[in-house]
Every structure is written in C-alpha cells, then in structure tokens.
Amino acid sequence: MIEIKKILPAPRALVAMVAVCIAAFAQAQSDAKLIPVPPPPMGWSSWNAFSNTVDSDVVLGQARALKETGMAQAGYQYVNIDEGWWLGKRDAEGNIVVEEKAWPALAAGERAGDMGNVVRAIHAMGLKAGIYTDAGRDGCSFYGPDLGPKYAGTGSEGHYEQDFLQFAKWGFDYVKVDWCGGNGENLDPAVQYAEVARAIEHAAGVTGRWLNYSICDWGKDSPATWAPGIGGVPAVVWRTGGDIVDPIVAGTKNAGRRAKAKDLFREFDAAVHAEAQHTGFYNDPDMMVVGMPGLSEDENQLHMAMWALLGGPLLAGADLKSLSAEARATLTNAAVIAVDQDGLGLQGVKVAERGPGLEVWAKRLAKDGTRAVLLLNRTAAPAEIGFNAADLGLVGELASVTDVWTGKTLGRVEGGFAATVAPEDGVMVVAAGQEAKLTLYAAAGALHAEKPLAFPGVVARTHATPVEVVYLNPGKSTRFAELRVNGRTGIRVAFPPTGSAKGAVWIETELDRAAGKNELEFSAVGGVWPVIEEIGVQ
C-alpha cells in the first residue's frame, strides 16, 4: 500500500490567479438537468484464462463464480464467450452450426447445439451474456489459434445480417467483433464495422434486442476517429491497442506465461483518446488481467485504478474460481468502480507533470466539485507527486481528499495534496472542492438550420477540456449530431431523450487555439436531430 506523505505548501498566488481568471470569464451555471449516459460494461471474458478451449461447462462455472465472489453484486454483469465457441460450420442456408457436445441442452425441452441454452442459464442467474465473432471471413481461430488446430470460416463476413440476427434471437446482450479476418483480407475497418452496426440495428428492429457492440480491431486505423456512434448504434466500445498478455491456461503449453506491469502502461497510453469518449461511447484498453499470474497485489491495484481512471470497460479475464482474496477485493472495490462507472462517461486526462515520468491525471465526475485523481510514477525511484485545486479546474482550496482503497478521508486541504509514490506505481484519490462556474456560449444562428451550429470564441485550455452541451430531445430515442472542433475530424455525439425540459451531457475536447479563436460546430446526422441550445466551458 502507498503511504500518504504530507500536505503541500499552499501556492496561494497560483490559486488566486486562477480564481481571477474564472471570475473574469464566468457568466452563469446551466440550469439543464444532467442526463446520465450508458456506463461502460462490466463483466468477465473467457479469452485470457481459457483461450479457445471454452465450452458450456467453463462458461457456466465462471458465471456461478461471478456470483459467489461478490463480483456480480459489485456490478460485473456480462459473461462474455470469446473465441473457440464456434468451429466455423454452417448449414445449407448459411446458419451457424454449433458443436453439440460442447454446448448441450441444459433443461428439458432444449436442443443441443443451441446457444440460447447457455444464454437462458446465464440470464437465470441475473447476469447478461456476450458472444464473439470476426468481421472477416476467417476469424482468429484460423489466423493464429492459441491452442488447438486452425478453424476456417469462423468470421461473419458475408453473413452479417444473418449472424447478428441469430445472436439477438439466441438472447445475447453483447457482441465482440474481432479483426483477424478483416486484417488478413486487408479490409477497411471503418467500412466493415459500419456494416456490422447496421446488422445490429436490423436485428434490434426484428427482435427488440440491442447488442452492446464491442469493436476489436486493436486500435488499427484509429477507431477513436470513426467508432463513436458508428451506424447509429447507441452504445459502442472499441479496443485501442493489443492484448495485455496472451492467454494463460492452466495445464497447457502456455501455462508459464506471465502478465507484466510494463504492458499495463503500454495499453493505458494507447487508450487515451478523451475527445472520442463521451455520451455512452468508450475506449477499451483490453480486458483486465487482475488476479492472473505475474502481477503483484500492488500491481493489481494500479491496474484497476488506471482502468477506472480511463473510464472504459471493466472486463475481468482471470479464472474467477482461483482468484485470491486480495484480487477479489481489488476487483470489487466500490470506490474505484464508482470512478469507472461515473454518470458523465468521461475519460481521465493528464493535467500536470511534476517532472519526467511524474504525472497527475484527473477525471471529472458527475458530482459537482469532485475529481478522481491518479498520481502516476513511471520512474524507477520513489517520488513525491502532488496537485492543487487549480490543477483540477476547481477554485479555492480542496475541501477533502479520500484514498479510494482505504476509504480514509482527510479534512480540508490547505493549498494542495502530495503523496510519495513507489516506482512504476500510482496513488488514486477522490478530491472534492468548489466547482468553477461555466462560461455559457449560445448557438450562433437558427437552431434548426441545415448549416452547422457554431459556437465561436470559446476560451483556450492546455489539455482536453470538459464541455457541457445543453440540448432538447423530446423524442423517445437517442438522437445524434456530429461535432467538429476547430475544423478537425468530426465525432458523433449521442443525445438521449430529455422530455420537455433541457438536458445536458458532457464531452471533452482539445481547445487548441488561442483564447477567443476556438470554434465548435454541430451538424445534423440523419433526419431528426436534437435542439442544441448552448455549451458551457469552465
């Protein structure tokens, strides 16, 4: 565990300067109601601990363990079946044929080889079920099987509408779509994954069941620039990098593999795309390896804290039956999970660097005046790292700082906070203080005009800045608009229904021009789009 060292001396000149700047620009607080967005998924995935040796017994055993370990009660809901569930066979009509011995009937009246059997069993436990395929013709079981022989035809290319309708009819809640086949065929991921999104939308129209959509192209061709809201699917996650570790399967040739902390840092860095993560769309730094061979308990805690700070999916990959008590405690820590699942749906960003490799990361939370803060030491020696209210976009002094692991809360913090952080380690806290008022910018021009709505003159910041977007959506479904900041590539923003009152969602963006020169433009996507009234910037 990390010991909190001391309170920083108060940098009063800096705090005063920030307060004056805010007072000069601030106009009002928005009166719009915060609209919570879908949180990132939490659950378990079979790949890390079972590779492609998965079957009904494995899946249901892990589902039961999810309940028995307390993880389900802590919020882990998805039981995701990864590669190996299907060997690539189809019938004369092109329907997926499942190996009956691996996926037998589980109750009276069921038919062996029906994946709906295992879905019903998972649902009966109060959990949700996930399935896996590839965007190409031949999936990862063909290109690089980790265990066992190659299997051709394990992808969905040429059968998108058919396969995703089948997944929905089986009752699945989640689908991960890999890229081994797409990569091998040199396909365009933005094109193929958009086609998959349309197939998911079609399946939802037929069955009423939306599949939570996980894009797994390992960060190839910058998915953060095209994945958010792809195809009009309201909740999407996308992988931002490679695997943290290859599967570690007990009793097999790869049982000696080990997870390494340096790979956690690599995938953490690859996942930082704050501008793309908002309104129910999430960067995915890969399933977690907490509790797997190779990591110490301190490294497990660092891993969990980093993933929560990023605000992406929390998908455990270890064999849940063999978790240590310490690993279970790390995975089920309520304070850390709350940071990940926060209703704003934003990603943490680096707000300060106290020296080479000594970093302060902060994530804005839904409760006004609160920030999750990760002090990250990337060096080979212990170091003191600190922050103050101004670093977090707060005014005055910090009211409190709480250690997320122990729950210990300090009182009022004069000037700032610091802790000694061990080498290649981190300290995570939640800081509370006074929220600065927002500068509100009204839309320039008619709100329903076909031309983009412009918000000129927004003040500049030195890192990704949280921006409140106030809007109306009186409909019953989520609407979308495309946001373009300073002419950069547009990103799709989701606007859930608000009823007759104004609502607000939050985004983060790089306001990289000089003060008064930043421009935000919203454009219509499809037919009906939200009435965007104003934006607020601290």
C-alpha positions in Angstrom: 0.0 0.0 0.0 1.1 3.6 -0.6 1.6 5.9 2.4 0.3 9.5 2.1 3.3 11.6 2.9 2.2 15.2 3.5 0.2 18.2 2.5 1.8 20.6 0.1 2.5 24.2 1.0 -0.3 26.4 -0.3 0.6 28.0 -3.7 -1.6 31.0 -3.0 -0.5 33.2 -5.9 -1.4 30.5 -8.4 -4.8 29.8 -6.8 -5.6 33.5 -6.7 -4.7 33.9 -10.4 -7.0 31.1 -11.5 -9.8 32.5 -9.4 -9.4 35.9 -11.0 -9.4 34.4 -14.5 -12.5 32.4 -13.8 -14.3 35.4 -12.3 -13.5 37.4 -15.4 -15.0 34.8 -17.8 -17.7 33.1 -15.8 -21.3 34.1 -16.6 -23.7 31.5 -15.1 -24.4 27.9 -14.3 -26.5 26.0 -16.7 -30.0 25.1 -15.4 -30.2 21.9 -17.5 -30.6 18.5 -15.9 -27.7 16.1 -16.3 -28.7 13.2 -18.4 -26.8 10.0 -17.3 -25.3 8.1 -20.2 -24.9 4.3 -20.5 -21.9 3.3 -18.4 -19.1 1.1 -19.7 -19.8 -2.6 -19.5 -18.5 -4.7 -16.5 -18.2 -8.4 -16.5 -15.9 -11.3 -17.4 -14.5 -12.6 -20.7 -13.2 -16.1 -21.4 -10.1 -15.4 -23.6 -7.4 -14.6 -21.0 -7.8 -17.7 -18.9 -9.3 -20.2 -21.3 -8.1 -19.2 -24.8 -10.2 -21.1 -27.4 -10.9 -24.1 -25.1 -14.2 -22.6 -24.0 -17.5 -24.6 -23.6 -20.7 -24.6 -21.7 -19.2 -26.0 -18.5 -16.4 -23.4 -18.5 -18.9 -20.5 -19.1 -21.4 -21.5 -16.5 -18.8 -22.3 -14.0 -17.4 -18.8 -14.3 -20.9 -17.3 -14.2 -21.5 -19.0 -10.9 -18.1 -17.8 -9.7 -19.1 -14.3 -10.7 -21.9 -14.5 -8.2 -20.0 -16.4 -5.5 -17.1 -14.0 -5.4 -19.4 -11.0 -4.9 -18.3 -9.5 -8.3 -21.9 -9.7 -9.7 -23.1 -7.7 -6.7 -20.3 -5.2 -7.3 -21.6 -4.5 -10.8 -20.0 -7.2 -13.0 -22.9 -8.4 -15.2 -21.6 -9.6 -18.5 -20.4 -13.2 -19.1 -18.7 -13.0 -22.4 -17.9 -16.1 -24.5 -14.8 -15.3 -26.6 -13.0 -17.2 -29.4 -13.5 -21.0 -29.7 -17.2 -21.3 -29.1 -17.8 -22.0 -32.8 -15.7 -24.1 -35.3 -16.9 -22.4 -38.5 -19.6 -24.8 -39.7 -22.8 -23.6 -41.5 -25.8 -25.4 -42.8 -27.1 -25.2 -46.4 -28.9 -21.9 -45.6 -25.7 -20.4 -44.1 -26.9 -20.6 -40.5 -24.2 -21.2 -37.8 -23.9 -24.8 -36.7 -22.7 -25.3 -33.1 -20.8 -28.3 -31.8 -23.5 -30.1 -29.7 -21.1 -31.8 -27.2 -19.6 -28.5 -26.2 -23.0 -26.8 -25.9 -25.5 -29.4 -24.8 -29.1 -29.0 -23.7 -29.3 -27.7 -20.1 -33.0 -28.1 -19.4 -36.0 -30.1 -20.5 -37.2 -29.2 -24.0 -33.9 -27.7 -25.1 -31.9 -28.8 -28.1 -28.1 -29.5 -28.0 -26.1 -27.1 -30.1 -28.5 -24.2 -29.4 -26.5 -21.3 -27.8 -29.8 -20.0 -26.4 -29.4 -22.7 -23.8 -26.4 -21.2 -22.2 -27.9 -17.7 -22.5 -31.0 -18.7 -20.6 -28.9 -20.2 -17.9 -26.8 -17.0 -17.6 -30.0 -14.9 -17.5 -31.5 -17.1 -14.8 -28.5 -16.1 -12.6 -29.4 -12.4 -13.1 -26.5 -11.9 -15.4 -26.0 -10.9 -19.1 -24.4 -12.9 -21.9 -21.9 -12.0 -24.5 -20.8 -13.7 -27.8 -17.9 -13.3 -30.2 -17.2 -13.3 -33.9 -14.9 -11.7 -36.5 -15.6 -9.0 -39.1 -13.7 -11.1 -41.7 -14.4 -14.4 -43.4 -11.9 -16.4 -41.3 -11.6 -15.4 -37.6 -8.7 -15.6 -35.2 -9.1 -19.3 -34.9 -7.8 -19.6 -38.4 -5.0 -17.0 -38.4 -3.4 -17.6 -35.1 -5.1 -20.1 -32.8 -3.5 -20.0 -29.3 -4.4 -23.7 -28.6 -5.7 -26.4 -30.9 -6.0 -26.6 -34.7 -6.9 -23.9 -37.1 -10.6 -23.5 -38.0 -11.6 -21.7 -41.2 -14.9 -19.8 -41.6 -15.2 -18.6 -38.0 -15.9 -15.0 -39.1 -19.2 -13.3 -40.1 -18.2 -11.6 -43.4 -20.9 -12.3 -45.9 -23.4 -13.2 -43.1 -23.5 -10.0 -41.1 -27.3 -9.6 -41.1 -27.9 -13.4 -40.6 -25.4 -13.9 -37.8 -26.3 -10.8 -35.7 -29.9 -11.6 -36.0 -29.1 -15.1 -34.8 -27.2 -13.7 -31.8 -30.1 -11.5 -30.9 -32.6 -14.4 -31.3 -30.4 -16.5 -29.0 -30.8 -13.7 -26.5 -27.3 -12.4 -26.3 -26.8 -8.9 -24.8 -23.2 -8.2 -26.0 -21.1 -9.0 -29.1 -17.4 -8.6 -29.6 -16.3 -8.4 -33.2 -12.6 -9.2 -33.8 -10.4 -8.2 -36.7 -8.1 -11.1 -37.6 -10.0 -11.9 -40.8 -10.5 -8.3 -41.7 -6.9 -7.6 -41.2 -5.8 -10.7 -43.2 -8.0 -9.7 -46.1 -6.8 -6.0 -45.9 -10.4 -4.7 -45.4 -11.3 -1.2 -44.3 -12.3 -1.5 -40.6 -14.4 1.7 -40.7 -16.4 0.3 -43.6 -16.8 -3.2 -42.2 -17.7 -2.2 -38.7 -20.3 0.2 -40.0 -21.8 -2.7 -41.9 -21.8 -4.7 -38.6 -23.5 -1.8 -36.9 -26.3 -1.8 -39.5 -26.7 -5.5 -38.9 -27.1 -4.9 -35.2 -29.6 -2.2 -35.8 -31.6 -4.6 -38.1 -31.5 -7.3 -35.5 -32.8 -4.9 -32.9 -35.6 -3.9 -35.2 -36.7 -7.5 -35.7 -36.2 -8.8 -32.1 -36.3 -5.6 -29.9 -32.9 -6.6 -28.5 -29.9 -4.3 -28.9 -26.5 -5.9 -28.7 -23.9 -3.9 -26.8 -21.3 -3.5 -29.5 -17.6 -4.1 -28.9 -15.2 -3.3 -31.8 -11.9 -5.2 -31.5 -9.5 -4.0 -34.3 -6.7 -3.4 -31.7 -6.6 0.3 -32.4 -5.9 -0.2 -36.1 -6.6 2.8 -38.3 -7.5 5.0 -35.4 -11.0 3.7 -34.3 -11.4 6.7 -31.9 -12.0 8.8 -35.0 -14.7 6.7 -36.5 -16.2 4.2 -34.0 -18.2 6.5 -31.7 -21.9 6.2 -32.7 -21.0 4.1 -35.8 -24.0 3.1 -37.8 -26.4 4.8 -35.3 -25.7 2.1 -32.6 -26.3 3.9 -29.3 -23.6 2.2 -27.1 -20.2 1.2 -28.6 -16.8 0.3 -27.2 -13.7 -0.1 -29.2 -10.3 -1.6 -28.5 -7.4 0.9 -28.6 -4.4 -1.5 -28.6 -3.2 -5.0 -28.5 -3.7 -7.7 -25.8 -2.1 -7.1 -22.4 -1.0 -10.7 -22.3 -1.5 -13.9 -24.3 -3.8 -16.4 -22.7 -2.5 -18.2 -19.6 -4.4 -21.5 -19.4 -3.6 -23.9 -16.6 -2.4 -27.3 -17.6 -1.4 -26.3 -21.1 1.7 -25.4 -23.0 1.1 -21.7 -22.3 0.6 -22.1 -18.5 4.0 -20.5 -17.9 3.2 -17.1 -19.4 3.1 -14.1 -17.1 1.4 -10.7 -17.1 3.8 -7.7 -16.8 3.3 -4.2 -15.4 5.0 -2.6 -18.4 2.3 -3.9 -20.6 -0.3 -2.2 -18.5 1.4 1.2 -19.1 1.5 0.5 -22.8 -2.2 -0.2 -23.1 -3.1 2.6 -20.8 -1.2 5.1 -23.0 -2.8 3.6 -26.2 -6.3 4.1 -24.7 -6.0 7.9 -24.1 -8.5 9.4 -26.6 -10.6 11.7 -24.4 -12.3 13.5 -27.2 -13.9 10.3 -28.5 -15.1 9.1 -25.2 -18.5 10.6 -24.2 -22.3 10.0 -24.2 -22.0 6.2 -24.0 -19.0 5.6 -26.3 -15.9 4.1 -24.7 -12.2 3.5 -25.4 -11.4 -0.1 -24.4 -7.8 -0.7 -23.2 -8.4 -4.5 -23.2 -9.8 -6.9 -20.6 -8.2 -6.8 -17.3 -5.5 -9.2 -16.0 -6.1 -8.6 -12.3 -5.5 -11.8 -10.5 -3.6 -13.5 -13.3 0.0 -14.9 -12.8 2.7 -12.3 -13.0 1.3 -9.3 -11.2 1.8 -8.4 -7.5 -1.1 -7.2 -5.4 0.1 -3.6 -5.7 0.3 -4.0 -9.5 -3.2 -5.4 -9.5 -4.4 -2.3 -7.6 -2.5 0.0 -10.0 -4.1 -1.8 -13.0 -7.6 -1.4 -11.6 -7.0 2.3 -10.8 -5.6 3.0 -14.3 -8.6 1.3 -16.0 -11.1 3.1 -13.8 -9.4 6.5 -14.4 -9.7 5.8 -18.2 -13.4 5.1 -17.6 -13.6 2.1 -20.0 -14.9 -1.4 -19.7 -14.0 -3.4 -16.6 -13.9 -7.0 -18.0 -12.0 -9.4 -15.8 -10.1 -12.1 -17.6 -8.8 -14.3 -14.8 -10.1 -17.7 -13.8 -12.6 -16.5 -11.2 -12.5 -19.8 -9.4 -8.8 -19.3 -8.5 -8.8 -15.6 -7.5 -7.0 -14.7 -4.3 -8.9 -12.8 -1.6 -6.8 -9.8 -2.4 -7.6 -9.9 -6.1 -11.3 -10.2 -5.3 -11.0 -7.2 -3.0 -9.3 -5.2 -5.7 -11.9 -6.0 -8.4 -14.8 -5.3 -6.1 -13.6 -2.0 -4.5 -16.8 0.1 -4.6 -15.0 3.5 -4.7 -12.8 2.5 -7.7 -15.8 1.0 -9.6 -17.7 4.2 -8.9 -15.0 6.2 -10.7 -15.2 4.0 -13.7 -19.0 3.9 -13.8 -19.5 7.6 -13.2 -22.6 9.1 -15.0 -20.7 11.7 -17.0 -19.0 8.9 -19.0 -15.7 10.9 -19.5 -12.1 9.8 -19.6 -9.4 10.9 -17.3 -6.7 13.2 -18.7 -3.2 14.2 -17.7 -3.5 17.7 -16.1 0.1 18.1 -14.8 3.6 16.7 -14.9 5.9 17.4 -11.9 8.9 16.1 -13.7 9.8 13.4 -16.3 7.5 10.4 -15.6 5.8 12.1 -12.6 2.2 12.7 -13.7 -1.1 13.9 -12.4 -4.2 12.5 -14.1 -7.7 13.7 -13.3 -11.3 12.6 -14.3 -14.2 14.9 -13.9 -17.1 13.2 -12.0 -20.8 13.8 -12.1 -21.0 15.3 -8.6 -20.0 18.9 -8.9 -16.6 19.7 -7.4 -15.3 16.1 -7.4 -12.4 14.6 -9.4 -10.8 11.2 -9.4 -7.1 11.8 -9.4 -4.3 9.3 -10.2 -0.7 10.2 -9.3 1.4 8.1 -11.6 5.1 7.4 -11.1 6.7 6.0 -14.3 10.2 6.2 -13.0 12.5 3.6 -11.3 12.6 5.5 -7.9 10.1 6.6 -5.3 9.0 10.2 -5.8 6.6 12.7 -4.3 3.8 13.9 -6.6 1.2 16.5 -5.7 -1.6 18.6 -7.0 -3.8 21.5 -6.0 -7.3 22.7 -6.7 -6.3 24.7 -9.7 -4.8 21.6 -11.4 -8.3 20.1 -11.3 -10.2 23.1 -12.5 -11.5 23.8 -9.0 -11.4 27.1 -7.2 -10.3 28.0 -3.7 -8.9 25.2 -1.5 -9.5 21.5 -1.7 -12.3 20.5 0.8 -11.1 16.9 1.1 -9.1 14.1 -0.4 -10.1 10.5 0.0 -8.0 7.4 -0.5 -10.1 5.1 -2.7 -8.6 1.9 -1.3 -8.8 2.5 2.4 -11.7 5.0 2.4 -9.7 7.3 4.7 -10.7 10.9 4.1 -8.6 13.9 5.0 -10.2 17.1 6.2 -9.8 20.5 4.5 -6.6 20.5 2.5 -4.7 23.8 2.6 -3.1 24.5 -0.8 -2.8 21.0 -2.1 -2.0 17.4 -1.6 1.0 15.2 -2.1 2.0 11.5 -1.7 5.1 9.5 -2.1 4.5 7.1 -4.9 6.5 3.9 -5.3 8.4 3.2 -8.6 6.2 2.3 -11.5 3.2 2.7 -9.3 0.3 5.0 -8.6 -1.9 6.6 -5.9 -5.6 7.1 -6.5 -7.8 9.5 -4.6 -11.0 11.4 -5.0 -10.7 15.1 -4.4 -13.5 17.5 -3.6 -13.6 21.3 -3.8 -15.6 24.2 -5.2 -16.7 23.9 -8.9 -16.0 26.9 -11.0 -18.9 28.4 -12.8 -19.3 27.8 -16.5 -18.9 30.3 -19.3 -22.0 29.8 -21.4 -22.0 30.2 -25.2 -25.3 30.4 -27.1 -25.7 28.9 -30.6 -24.9 31.3 -33.4 -27.8 31.2 -35.9 -31.1 29.3 -36.1 -31.1 26.1 -34.1 -32.8 24.1 -36.8 -30.7 25.5 -39.7 -29.2 22.9 -42.1 -25.8 24.6 -41.8 -23.7 23.7 -38.8 -24.4 25.4 -35.5 -21.3 27.4 -34.5 -20.0 28.3 -31.0 -17.2 30.8 -31.8 -14.8 32.4 -29.3 -14.5 29.6 -26.8 -11.6 30.1 -24.4 -8.4 28.0 -24.7 -7.1 25.3 -22.4 -3.8 23.4 -22.3 -5.3 19.9 -22.2 -8.6 18.2 -23.0 -11.4 20.3 -21.6 -14.8 19.1 -20.3 -17.6 20.9 -22.1 -21.3 20.8 -21.1 -23.7 20.6 -24.0 -27.2 21.8 -23.3 -29.9 20.4 -25.6 -33.5 19.3 -26.1 -34.6 15.9 -27.3 -38.4 15.4 -26.8 -38.4 12.1 -28.6 -38.3 8.6 -27.3 -34.9 7.5 -28.7 -31.4 8.8 -28.7 -30.5 11.3 -31.4 -27.1 12.1 -32.8 -25.2 15.1 -34.0 -21.6 15.4 -35.4 -19.2 17.7 -33.5 -16.3 19.3 -35.3 -13.8 21.3 -33.2 -11.5 23.8 -35.0 -12.1 22.0 -38.2 -10.8 18.7 -37.0 -12.4 15.3 -37.9 -16.0 15.2 -36.8 -17.1 12.9 -33.9 -20.6 11.7 -33.4 -22.3 12.7 -30.1 -25.3 10.9 -28.7 -28.2 12.9 -27.1 -30.6 10.7 -25.0 -34.2 11.8 -24.6 -34.8 14.7 -22.2 -38.6 15.0 -22.3 -39.8 18.6 -22.4 -37.0 20.0 -20.2 -33.5 20.9 -21.1 -30.9 18.2 -20.6 -27.1 18.2 -20.5 -24.3 15.8 -21.5 -20.6 16.3 -21.3 -17.8 15.8 -23.8 -14.1 16.5 -23.7 -12.2 18.2 -26.5 -8.9 19.9 -27.3 -9.4 23.7 -27.4 -6.0 24.2 -29.0 -6.4 27.7 -30.4 -5.8 30.9 -28.6 -8.5 32.3 -26.4 -11.4 33.6 -28.4 -10.4 31.6 -31.5 -11.8 28.2 -30.8 -14.9 27.1 -32.7 -17.2 24.2 -32.1 -19.7 23.2 -34.8 -22.6 20.7 -34.6 -24.0 19.2 -37.7 -27.1 17.1 -38.3 -26.8 13.3 -38.6 -29.7 11.7 -40.4 -33.2 13.2 -40.2 -34.3 14.4 -36.7 -31.6 15.7 -34.5 -31.5 17.4 -31.1 -32.0 21.1 -30.5 -28.7 22.2 -29.2 -29.0 25.4 -27.2 -25.7 26.3 -25.6 -22.4 24.9 -24.4 -20.7 25.6 -21.1 -16.9 25.7 -20.6 -15.0 26.2 -17.3 
